[in-house]
Amino acid sequence: MAKLTHFNQSGEAHMVDVGDKDATHRVAKAEGHIMMQPPTLALIMQGGHKKGDVLGIARVAGIMATKRTSDLIPLCHPIALTHVDIDLTPLPDSDQIRCIASVETTGQTGVEMEALMAVQVTLLTIYDMCKAVDRGMTIEKVQLLEKSGGKSGHWKRD
């Protein structure tokens, strides 16, 4: 079984030393969904929300969140991101919006946490903007889809 890397030999939390790692192109992709009532999704899709472009604002919030990941997750390294893309797809047949975040860097550590943070904050922003009309929305299925780069190579969810 692999060991947890965020603990030293004494069992104390520490930031992993990545100083000797090679800088490589690293990519991570994560997804999540927000479920809502059909009229809420229709309001978002029609652009009729009084607060403005829900998906556009949520996308910007997710991008901003990637840049602040190390401020919120205590043992994450600050990372110079080279690209962030957030795709929001309304799925009217299931009354939800799917968010896929792709994050890239060239560096010594991966961007999985940044991709997951982007998804969470994007979906939370949708919730925040729409909670006045639908407090029962749920955020579900947030997960890493794929990562590549670094010593551990490529991983993809089945």
C-alpha positions as a Markdown table, in Angstrom:
| # | Residue | x | y | z |
|---|---|---|---|---|
| 1 | Met | 0.0 | 0.0 | 0.0 |
| 2 | Ala | 1.3 | 3.5 | -0.9 |
| 3 | Lys | 2.1 | 5.8 | 2.0 |
| 4 | Leu | 0.5 | 9.1 | 2.7 |
| 5 | Thr | 3.0 | 11.8 | 1.5 |
| 6 | His | 1.8 | 14.7 | 3.6 |
| 7 | Phe | 3.2 | 13.2 | 6.9 |
| 8 | Asn | 6.8 | 13.1 | 7.9 |
| 9 | Gln | 8.5 | 10.1 | 9.6 |
| 10 | Ser | 7.1 | 11.3 | 12.9 |
| 11 | Gly | 3.6 | 11.4 | 11.6 |
| 12 | Glu | 3.4 | 15.2 | 11.6 |
| 13 | Ala | 1.8 | 17.1 | 8.7 |
| 14 | His | 4.3 | 18.7 | 6.3 |
| 15 | Met | 4.4 | 20.1 | 2.8 |
| 16 | Val | 5.9 | 17.6 | 0.4 |
| 17 | Asp | 9.4 | 18.6 | -0.8 |
| 18 | Val | 9.1 | 18.8 | -4.6 |
| 19 | Gly | 12.5 | 20.5 | -5.1 |
| 20 | Asp | 14.1 | 17.5 | -6.7 |
| 21 | Lys | 11.3 | 16.7 | -9.1 |
| 22 | Asp | 11.5 | 17.5 | -12.8 |
| 23 | Ala | 9.3 | 20.2 | -14.1 |
| 24 | Thr | 6.9 | 18.5 | -16.6 |
| 25 | His | 3.7 | 19.5 | -18.4 |
| 26 | Arg | 0.9 | 18.5 | -16.0 |
| 27 | Val | -2.8 | 18.4 | -16.7 |
| 28 | Ala | -5.8 | 17.5 | -14.6 |
| 29 | Lys | -9.4 | 17.2 | -15.5 |
| 30 | Ala | -12.3 | 17.1 | -12.9 |
| 31 | Glu | -16.0 | 17.1 | -13.1 |
| 32 | Gly | -19.1 | 17.7 | -11.0 |
| 33 | His | -22.9 | 18.2 | -11.4 |
| 34 | Ile | -25.4 | 20.5 | -9.8 |
| 35 | Met | -29.0 | 19.2 | -9.8 |
| 36 | Met | -31.9 | 21.6 | -9.7 |
| 37 | Gln | -35.6 | 22.1 | -10.4 |
| 38 | Pro | -36.6 | 22.3 | -14.1 |
| 39 | Pro | -37.7 | 26.0 | -13.8 |
| 40 | Thr | -34.3 | 26.9 | -12.3 |
| 41 | Leu | -32.4 | 25.3 | -15.2 |
| 42 | Ala | -34.7 | 27.0 | -17.7 |
| 43 | Leu | -34.1 | 30.4 | -16.0 |
| 44 | Ile | -30.3 | 29.8 | -16.3 |
| 45 | Met | -30.5 | 28.6 | -19.9 |
| 46 | Gln | -32.8 | 31.5 | -21.0 |
| 47 | Gly | -30.4 | 34.0 | -19.5 |
| 48 | Gly | -33.4 | 35.5 | -17.5 |
| 49 | His | -31.8 | 35.6 | -14.1 |
| 50 | Lys | -31.9 | 39.1 | -12.6 |
| 51 | Lys | -28.3 | 38.6 | -11.3 |
| 52 | Gly | -27.0 | 38.2 | -14.8 |
| 53 | Asp | -25.2 | 35.5 | -16.8 |
| 54 | Val | -25.1 | 32.7 | -14.2 |
| 55 | Leu | -22.8 | 30.4 | -16.2 |
| 56 | Gly | -20.4 | 33.2 | -17.2 |
| 57 | Ile | -20.0 | 34.4 | -13.6 |
| 58 | Ala | -19.7 | 30.8 | -12.3 |
| 59 | Arg | -16.9 | 30.1 | -14.9 |
| 60 | Val | -14.9 | 33.2 | -13.8 |
| 61 | Ala | -15.4 | 32.2 | -10.1 |
| 62 | Gly | -14.0 | 28.7 | -10.9 |
| 63 | Ile | -11.0 | 30.2 | -12.7 |
| 64 | Met | -10.3 | 32.5 | -9.9 |
| 65 | Ala | -10.5 | 29.6 | -7.4 |
| 66 | Thr | -7.8 | 27.6 | -9.2 |
| 67 | Lys | -5.4 | 30.5 | -8.5 |
| 68 | Arg | -6.3 | 30.5 | -4.7 |
| 69 | Thr | -6.2 | 26.7 | -4.1 |
| 70 | Ser | -3.0 | 26.8 | -2.0 |
| 71 | Asp | -4.6 | 29.5 | 0.2 |
| 72 | Leu | -7.4 | 27.2 | 1.1 |
| 73 | Ile | -5.9 | 23.7 | 1.1 |
| 74 | Pro | -3.1 | 23.9 | 3.7 |
| 75 | Leu | -0.5 | 21.6 | 2.2 |
| 76 | Cys | -0.9 | 22.5 | -1.5 |
| 77 | His | 1.9 | 24.2 | -3.2 |
| 78 | Pro | 1.3 | 27.6 | -4.9 |
| 79 | Ile | 1.4 | 26.8 | -8.6 |
| 80 | Ala | 1.9 | 28.9 | -11.7 |
| 81 | Leu | -1.0 | 27.8 | -13.9 |
| 82 | Thr | -0.6 | 28.0 | -17.6 |
| 83 | His | -4.2 | 27.2 | -18.6 |
| 84 | Val | -7.6 | 26.8 | -17.1 |
| 85 | Asp | -10.8 | 25.8 | -19.0 |
| 86 | Ile | -14.2 | 25.4 | -17.5 |
| 87 | Asp | -16.9 | 23.8 | -19.6 |
| 88 | Leu | -20.5 | 24.1 | -18.3 |
| 89 | Thr | -23.1 | 22.0 | -20.1 |
| 90 | Pro | -26.8 | 22.2 | -19.2 |
| 91 | Leu | -28.4 | 18.8 | -19.3 |
| 92 | Pro | -32.2 | 19.5 | -19.5 |
| 93 | Asp | -33.2 | 15.8 | -19.6 |
| 94 | Ser | -31.8 | 15.3 | -16.1 |
| 95 | Asp | -32.3 | 18.9 | -14.7 |
| 96 | Gln | -28.6 | 19.5 | -14.1 |
| 97 | Ile | -25.5 | 21.3 | -15.2 |
| 98 | Arg | -22.3 | 19.4 | -15.7 |
| 99 | Cys | -19.0 | 21.2 | -15.0 |
| 100 | Ile | -15.7 | 20.0 | -16.4 |
| 101 | Ala | -12.6 | 21.8 | -15.4 |
| 102 | Ser | -9.2 | 21.3 | -17.1 |
| 103 | Val | -6.1 | 22.8 | -15.5 |
| 104 | Glu | -2.5 | 22.9 | -16.8 |
| 105 | Thr | 0.9 | 23.9 | -15.6 |
| 106 | Thr | 4.5 | 23.1 | -16.3 |
| 107 | Gly | 6.0 | 22.4 | -12.9 |
| 108 | Gln | 7.1 | 20.1 | -10.2 |
| 109 | Thr | 3.7 | 19.1 | -8.8 |
| 110 | Gly | 0.3 | 18.3 | -10.2 |
| 111 | Val | -2.8 | 20.3 | -10.6 |
| 112 | Glu | -5.5 | 17.8 | -9.4 |
| 113 | Met | -6.5 | 20.0 | -6.4 |
| 114 | Glu | -6.8 | 23.0 | -8.6 |
| 115 | Ala | -9.1 | 21.2 | -11.0 |
| 116 | Leu | -11.3 | 19.9 | -8.2 |
| 117 | Met | -11.3 | 23.4 | -6.6 |
| 118 | Ala | -12.5 | 24.9 | -9.9 |
| 119 | Val | -15.4 | 22.5 | -10.1 |
| 120 | Gln | -16.5 | 23.0 | -6.5 |
| 121 | Val | -16.4 | 26.8 | -6.6 |
| 122 | Thr | -18.0 | 26.9 | -10.1 |
| 123 | Leu | -20.9 | 24.8 | -8.9 |
| 124 | Leu | -21.1 | 26.7 | -5.6 |
| 125 | Thr | -21.4 | 30.0 | -7.5 |
| 126 | Ile | -24.3 | 28.6 | -9.5 |
| 127 | Tyr | -25.9 | 27.6 | -6.2 |
| 128 | Asp | -25.3 | 31.0 | -4.7 |
| 129 | Met | -26.8 | 32.8 | -7.7 |
| 130 | Cys | -29.9 | 30.6 | -7.8 |
| 131 | Lys | -30.6 | 29.8 | -4.2 |
| 132 | Ala | -33.3 | 32.5 | -4.0 |
| 133 | Val | -35.4 | 30.4 | -6.4 |
| 134 | Asp | -34.2 | 26.9 | -5.6 |
| 135 | Arg | -32.7 | 26.1 | -2.2 |
| 136 | Gly | -32.9 | 22.3 | -2.9 |
| 137 | Met | -30.1 | 22.2 | -5.5 |
| 138 | Thr | -27.5 | 19.5 | -4.8 |
| 139 | Ile | -23.9 | 19.3 | -5.9 |
| 140 | Glu | -22.9 | 15.8 | -6.8 |
| 141 | Lys | -20.4 | 13.5 | -8.4 |
| 142 | Val | -17.3 | 15.8 | -7.9 |
| 143 | Gln | -14.4 | 13.7 | -9.0 |
| 144 | Leu | -11.0 | 13.6 | -10.8 |
| 145 | Leu | -11.4 | 12.3 | -14.3 |
| 146 | Glu | -7.9 | 12.3 | -15.5 |
| 147 | Lys | -4.4 | 13.5 | -14.7 |
| 148 | Ser | -1.1 | 13.4 | -16.6 |
| 149 | Gly | 2.5 | 14.4 | -16.1 |
| 150 | Gly | 5.1 | 13.9 | -13.5 |
| 151 | Lys | 6.7 | 10.7 | -12.3 |
| 152 | Ser | 3.4 | 8.9 | -11.7 |
| 153 | Gly | 2.4 | 9.4 | -15.4 |
| 154 | His | -1.1 | 9.2 | -16.8 |
| 155 | Trp | -4.2 | 8.2 | -14.8 |
| 156 | Lys | -7.7 | 8.1 | -16.2 |
| 157 | Arg | -11.0 | 7.1 | -14.4 |
| 158 | Asp | -12.6 | 4.0 | -15.8 |
